[in-house]
Amino acid sequence: MNLGEATEFCTIREAARRSGLAPQTWYQGGAGTDSVPRIRFGRSIRLLRADVERFINARILEAKQSAQLEHYQQPSPK
């Protein structure tokens, strides 16, 4: 992984706030958050902001696709 000068990090707390998940979910890697790499700086854990945004956007896309699928699977009213 090449970390350029414009790399921005965020804390677990920030990721939790942005995603609507509990910080503990991020710490434990639950709800698919284990796909986002953690970077340790001493005792602190940071995440790449771009990775967090990618995670959130993927979940939004999944929700939209699921909603569309449910819409098409509902029987039409008679």
ZAVEXNU-185304 format. One record per residue (C-alpha): residue in one letter; residue number from 1; chain; z, x negated, y negated. Coordinates in steps of 0.02 Angstrom, whole numbers, padded with zeros to 5 digits. Layout:
  type  seq  mol      up    east   north
     a  NUM    A       Z       X       Y
...
***
This chain:
  type  seq  mol      up    east   north
     m    1    A   00000   00000   00000
     n    2    A  -00051  -00071  -00168
     l    3    A   00067  -00019  -00307
     g    4    A  -00024  -00034  -00472
     e    5    A   00051  -00047  -00645
     a    6    A   00037   00141  -00675
     t    7    A   00140   00185  -00521
     e    8    A   00273   00313  -00560
     f    9    A   00423   00347  -00452
     c   10    A   00537   00497  -00443
     t   11    A   00709   00526  -00371
     i   12    A   00752   00640  -00227
     r   13    A   00833   00758  -00353
     e   14    A   00671   00767  -00454
     a   15    A   00568   00799  -00297
     a   16    A   00689   00936  -00246
     r   17    A   00681   01019  -00417
     r   18    A   00490   01014  -00421
     s   19    A   00468   01076  -00243
     g   20    A   00605   01207  -00240
     l   21    A   00684   01125  -00087
     a   22    A   00863   01065  -00078
     p   23    A   00894   00879  -00107
     q   24    A   00973   00870   00066
     t   25    A   00808   00931   00141
     w   26    A   00722   00783   00060
     y   27    A   00856   00661   00116
     q   28    A   00847   00723   00296
     g   29    A   00658   00738   00301
     g   30    A   00659   00924   00340
     a   31    A   00524   01053   00302
     g   32    A   00387   00923   00319
     t   33    A   00457   00808   00185
     d   34    A   00464   00668   00313
     s   35    A   00277   00645   00280
     v   36    A   00319   00577   00106
     p   37    A   00363   00391   00117
     r   38    A   00530   00336   00046
     i   39    A   00550   00175  -00051
     r   40    A   00720   00093  -00061
     f   41    A   00778   00001  -00216
     g   42    A   00947  -00065  -00162
     r   43    A   01050   00090  -00125
     s   44    A   00929   00206  -00217
     i   45    A   00786   00300  -00135
     r   46    A   00629   00335  -00234
     l   47    A   00468   00426  -00196
     l   48    A   00297   00398  -00269
     r   49    A   00267   00542  -00390
     a   50    A   00087   00557  -00329
     d   51    A   00148   00578  -00149
     v   52    A   00269   00715  -00202
     e   53    A   00132   00805  -00298
     r   54    A   00015   00791  -00148
     f   55    A   00151   00864  -00036
     i   56    A   00182   01011  -00153
     n   57    A  -00004   01046  -00177
     a   58    A  -00032   01044   00012
     r   59    A   00107   01173   00035
     i   60    A   00033   01283  -00102
     l   61    A  -00137   01274  -00017
     e   62    A  -00059   01317   00152
     a   63    A   00028   01468   00075
     k   64    A  -00133   01530  -00006
     q   65    A  -00230   01512   00157
     s   66    A  -00093   01601   00253
     a   67    A  -00090   01744   00127
     q   68    A  -00279   01763   00139
     l   69    A  -00272   01763   00328
     e   70    A  -00136   01896   00328
     h   71    A  -00239   02000   00207
     y   72    A  -00390   01998   00322
     q   73    A  -00289   02035   00478
     q   74    A  -00210   02194   00412
     p   75    A  -00287   02353   00482
     s   76    A  -00383   02455   00355
     p   77    A  -00305   02622   00306
     k   78    A  -00386   02777   00381
***
